[in-house]
Amino acid sequence: MQLVINTFGSSLRRKDGMFLVASGGRKVAVSPTKVQTIWLATGVHLSTDAVRLALEHHVDIALLDKYGDPYGRFWHVGLGSTTRIRRRLLELATSPDGARLAAEWVVAKVGNQATLLRDLARTRPDRAAAIEEAAAKIDRIAAVVAAAPPTSIDEARASFMGHEGVAGREYFAALSLALPERFRFQGRSRSPAKDEFNCLVNYAYGVLYSLVQRACLLAGLDPAVGLLHTDDYNKPSLVFDLVELFRIHAERVVVNLFASRKVRPESFDRDRGGFRLNADGRALLIGALNDHLDQSKLHGRRRLKVRDTIVYECQRLAGRLIRGLDDDAEVDLEVFDLEAAAEFVDAPPREEDGRADLDGL
């Protein structure tokens, strides 16, 4: 379970070997054996005894700023699983397992692309054949990557990224075809964006980078140790690797904005021969992106908000690195909620009355 405490004025203390959470007159006891990570927002009181209880049970405590981004954490002096995760990622860089994991990421990314194209084809019968053809080409690329022979990531990197690039060209050409004719574009462009679509999608990607980096830190993953993207000074290579799994959310949101005729020329300013979002454009995009990220969906066997699937996948990766890539157990991603606290209260009974002792701080 991920214990999230984000109500201003709440407190986390230790009582009878349990975490005692208090907020607004309510008190809940939670067993440290049920918790993997504790996330504390601003304005939460934390006792050193609670910190020690967490460290004794190898429970990570992350401190979040008002935007929900981690700025610090408590570690056991032995560091525990975090060192194992970092070491395992470094080991994967020289073993076939690294290429296997990278192949999974590429297949997942291009699979998402094919799925979105087929969704778009169903609502655009006049362009369905061309869009479906692009999706079929992407499927074939995914099959080639999935069937790649065992090798090291250094040997497979160029091939994987080449296949990913070919799929990307097919994908964005089909996305352009799916847009209203006024906003069709010629391939990807970054800085500056040469058209409205790329301007919107580049900004949305930036939001996803932040969410993925946050999820890596919360899961104990080193953002700088990647596989597909090479290492460099201050380069968050793992973030660049993992964001590929989630770009589809940005692309789906932007395509829907065009399809619903919400994109207007006045949402952009001209900059260095390209396009830049102005305040109105940013408000439009961020509102739509947040609405999408807050939607609940079935992810594996769990129903999660889309934004929580990013945390879930990073937690799942950390678990696979520790236990082995074939151990793909479900992640227990429960969020602390005082209104639903009875679902996970696990306090030991008092001997004299058989009830949980939640009195007093």
Secondary structure in CASP SS format (residue, H / E / C, confidence):
PFRMAT SS
TARGET T0000
AUTHOR 0000-0000-0000
METHOD secondary structure of the structure
MODEL  1
M C 1.00
Q E 1.00
L E 1.00
V E 1.00
I E 1.00
N C 1.00
T C 1.00
F C 1.00
G C 1.00
S C 1.00
S E 1.00
L E 1.00
R E 1.00
R E 1.00
K E 1.00
D C 1.00
G C 1.00
M E 1.00
F E 1.00
L E 1.00
V E 1.00
A E 1.00
S E 1.00
G C 1.00
G C 1.00
R E 1.00
K E 1.00
V E 1.00
A E 1.00
V E 1.00
S C 1.00
P H 1.00
T H 1.00
K H 1.00
V C 1.00
Q C 1.00
T E 1.00
I E 1.00
W E 1.00
L E 1.00
A C 1.00
T C 1.00
G C 1.00
V C 1.00
H E 1.00
L E 1.00
S C 1.00
T H 1.00
D H 1.00
A H 1.00
V H 1.00
R H 1.00
L H 1.00
A H 1.00
L H 1.00
E H 1.00
H C 1.00
H C 1.00
V C 1.00
D E 1.00
I E 1.00
A E 1.00
L E 1.00
L E 1.00
D C 1.00
K C 1.00
Y C 1.00
G C 1.00
D C 1.00
P E 1.00
Y E 1.00
G E 1.00
R E 1.00
F E 1.00
W C 1.00
H C 1.00
V C 1.00
G C 1.00
L C 1.00
G C 1.00
S H 1.00
T H 1.00
T H 1.00
R H 1.00
I H 1.00
R H 1.00
R H 1.00
R H 1.00
L H 1.00
L H 1.00
E H 1.00
L H 1.00
A C 1.00
T C 1.00
S C 1.00
P H 1.00
D H 1.00
G H 1.00
A H 1.00
R H 1.00
L H 1.00
A H 1.00
A H 1.00
E H 1.00
W H 1.00
V H 1.00
V H 1.00
A H 1.00
K H 1.00
V H 1.00
G H 1.00
N H 1.00
Q H 1.00
A H 1.00
T H 1.00
L H 1.00
L H 1.00
R H 1.00
D H 1.00
L H 1.00
A H 1.00
R H 1.00
T C 1.00
R C 1.00
P C 1.00
D C 1.00
R C 1.00
A H 1.00
A H 1.00
A H 1.00
I H 1.00
E H 1.00
E H 1.00
A H 1.00
A H 1.00
A H 1.00
K H 1.00
I H 1.00
D H 1.00
R H 1.00
I H 1.00
A H 1.00
A H 1.00
V H 1.00
V H 1.00
A H 1.00
A C 1.00
A C 1.00
P C 1.00
P C 1.00
T C 1.00
S C 1.00
I H 1.00
D H 1.00
E H 1.00
A H 1.00
R H 1.00
A H 1.00
S H 1.00
F H 1.00
M H 1.00
G H 1.00
H H 1.00
E H 1.00
G H 1.00
V H 1.00
A H 1.00
G H 1.00
R H 1.00
E H 1.00
Y H 1.00
F H 1.00
A H 1.00
A H 1.00
L H 1.00
S H 1.00
L H 1.00
A H 1.00
L C 1.00
P C 1.00
E H 1.00
R H 1.00
F H 1.00
R C 1.00
F C 1.00
Q C 1.00
G C 1.00
R C 1.00
S C 1.00
R C 1.00
S C 1.00
P C 1.00
A E 1.00
K C 1.00
D C 1.00
E H 1.00
F H 1.00
N H 1.00
C H 1.00
L H 1.00
V H 1.00
N H 1.00
Y H 1.00
A H 1.00
Y H 1.00
G H 1.00
V H 1.00
L H 1.00
Y H 1.00
S H 1.00
L H 1.00
V H 1.00
Q H 1.00
R H 1.00
A H 1.00
C H 1.00
L H 1.00
L H 1.00
A H 1.00
G C 1.00
L C 1.00
D C 1.00
P C 1.00
A C 1.00
V C 1.00
G C 1.00
L C 1.00
L C 1.00
H C 1.00
T C 1.00
D C 1.00
D C 1.00
Y C 1.00
N C 1.00
K C 1.00
P C 1.00
S H 1.00
L H 1.00
V H 1.00
F H 1.00
D H 1.00
L H 1.00
V H 1.00
E C 1.00
L C 1.00
F C 1.00
R H 1.00
I H 1.00
H H 1.00
A H 1.00
E H 1.00
R H 1.00
V H 1.00
V H 1.00
V H 1.00
N H 1.00
L H 1.00
F H 1.00
A H 1.00
S C 1.00
R C 1.00
K C 1.00
V C 1.00
R C 1.00
P H 1.00
E H 1.00
S H 1.00
F E 1.00
D E 1.00
R E 1.00
D E 1.00
R C 1.00
G C 1.00
G E 1.00
F E 1.00
R E 1.00
L E 1.00
N C 1.00
A H 1.00
D H 1.00
G H 1.00
R H 1.00
A H 1.00
L H 1.00
L H 1.00
I H 1.00
G H 1.00
A H 1.00
L H 1.00
N H 1.00
D H 1.00
H H 1.00
L H 1.00
D C 1.00
Q C 1.00
S E 1.00
K E 1.00
L E 1.00
H E 1.00
G C 1.00
R C 1.00
R E 1.00
R E 1.00
L E 1.00
K E 1.00
V H 1.00
R H 1.00
D H 1.00
T H 1.00
I H 1.00
V H 1.00
Y H 1.00
E H 1.00
C H 1.00
Q H 1.00
R H 1.00
L H 1.00
A H 1.00
G H 1.00
R H 1.00
L H 1.00
I H 1.00
R H 1.00
G C 1.00
L C 1.00
D C 1.00
D C 1.00
D C 1.00
A C 1.00
E C 1.00
V C 1.00
D C 1.00
L C 1.00
E C 1.00
V E 1.00
F C 1.00
D C 1.00
L H 1.00
E H 1.00
A H 1.00
A H 1.00
A H 1.00
E H 1.00
F C 1.00
V C 1.00
D C 1.00
A C 1.00
P C 1.00
P E 1.00
R C 1.00
E C 1.00
E C 1.00
D C 1.00
G C 1.00
R C 1.00
A E 1.00
D C 1.00
L C 1.00
D C 1.00
G C 1.00
L C 1.00
END
